[in-house]
Amino acid sequence: MQYMALIYSTENSGPQPGTAEFGAYIQAYQEFTEETQKDGVFVAGDALQPTSTSTTVTRENGKLETTDGPFAETKEQLGGYYLFECKDLDEALAYAARIPTTAHGRVEVRPVMVFDV
């Protein structure tokens, strides 16, 4: 079954580019990604650009509307994701617990809904 691990943190929290801590942080992400690939659970994963680059799309009364910025007005923002193929939720949670952002943010794990069409 596929599980999406959604990575949330407050922007500019955690190690910042240009610092020694950031290099170690990125290295931890690279090692984690390589581990999930080696274990055969990695399906996809990427970081997202900052929320200042986002655009929200909606349709109101049949009219398309776009708004600069994220839809959610929250302290923590979606910063990236992993998509895992795991045998069960416990396995997905074990992988999610090793995502480096858990040290300063949160990781939400949700099963992917598959539609038989």
N, C-alpha and C positions, 0 to 999 in steps of 0.2 A: 504494500500500500504506500502511496505517496503522502508525504507530510511536508508542509511549508513551514519553515522557520523564519519568522518575520523579525528583523533586528531593529529595535527601537532604542534611541538614546536622545538626550538633549544635545542639540547641535553645539559643537565646540566643547563638549565634555570629553573626558578621556584624553589620551595622548594626542598632541597636535603636530602637524607637519613641521619639519625643521628641528624637532627635538630628538634627542637620543631615544627617548621612550617611544616615539612614534615608529622608529625603525624596528624596534623589538615587537611592537604591536602588530605591524604589518607582517613581520616574519611569523608571528604566531598565527595569523590568518592564513598565510601561505602554507604553513605546516598542517594546520587543521584541514584545509582544502585538499591537500595531497593525501592526508590520512583517509578522508571520506572517499576520495577517488580510489585509493588502494583497497579500501574495504568494500567497494562496489555499491555504496549507498548514495553517492553524489549523482544527482540528475542535472542540477543547474545551480548557479549562485552568482550574484553580482552585488556590488555596492551601487548606491544611487548618488547622483549629484545632489548638492544641497537643496533644501526646499525653496530657496530663492529662485531656482531654475524651473520650478514646477508650474504647471497650468492645470486648473481644474475645469472639467467639461461637464455641463449639465444641459438638460432640455426642459425649459419652462413653458408650458402652454404651447408646445410644438415649436418653440423658438430655441435655437442653439445658443447657449451662453458660455463664455469662457471667462475665467478669473485667474489672474496671476496668483501664484502661491498654492499652498496645500489646502485641501478641503478641511482637514481637522485643525482646530485651534487648540493644540495641546502643547504641553511642555516638551514631551518626547516626540520625536519624529521618526518615521520609517527611514532607515538608512541603508537597508540592503536585505538580502534574503538568501536562503539556501532552500533547495528542493531536494528532499531525500527520498529514497526508495527503501523503506524499512519494513521489517516483519510485523511490527506493532508499535503502539504509542510509546511504550517503555523504551524501546530501542531509539526512537526518534528523540525522546527527551534526553537520553544519555548523550547523544551527539550534540543536541542543542546546548546542553550544559557546558560543553567545551568551546563554544563560540566565544572568542575573546571579549566581545562587548558585554557579556554578562557581568564583567567586573565593574562597569559603570552605567549599564543600561538594562534592558530587558529583552528577552527573546520569547515571542509568542509562537507556539507550535499548534498548527491546525491540520487536520486531515484534508486532503484534496478530494472534493466531490467529483465523482466520475459519472457522467450522464451516458446512459445507453440510448443512442439515438437510432 
